Amino acid sequence: MTDAEVLSLDVFDTVLVRACGAPEALFLWVGRRLVSRGLLDCSPESFARVRHRVERTVWEREGGLDAPVTLGDFYAELVRGLRLDPAVTDSLIAHELALEEEMLRPAPQAAELLAAAAYSGVPVIFVSDTYFSARFLERQLERHGLWPAGARCFSSSDAGASKESG
């Protein structure tokens, strides 16, 4: 790694992984949590289907990964689709973010990659095509001891640009 000018790492599946598997698997867990707390009157399965569909719909409508789409955009659509009181939107988002945080784990190779970069003095840049903000991603990396000094993080939703488009 001594010849590298920078180490660029994708956040998900390279540095952090979800204990629940695919991102969509989290939606059923969120639905269960919301139902158990009395925030939804539909089944967790219905919630998961709607949450997944809403995400696809919003990304398509807004222009894909190059659009500055956030979790709030998905939940605004979901609240309308499920005919929920818009006042619960922030609470629904908070529950999904909390569960996301609970499910994130360091990928097996993450510490080794970052140690090699530190040893070589190579700066680290994290990137992610996601609806999460770079700040949310930074907090998760910090929480798992994966945020080296001087690192930077870029999120497609913040930048309005995907990894593919630059």
Disulfide bonds with the S-S distance in Angstrom:
none
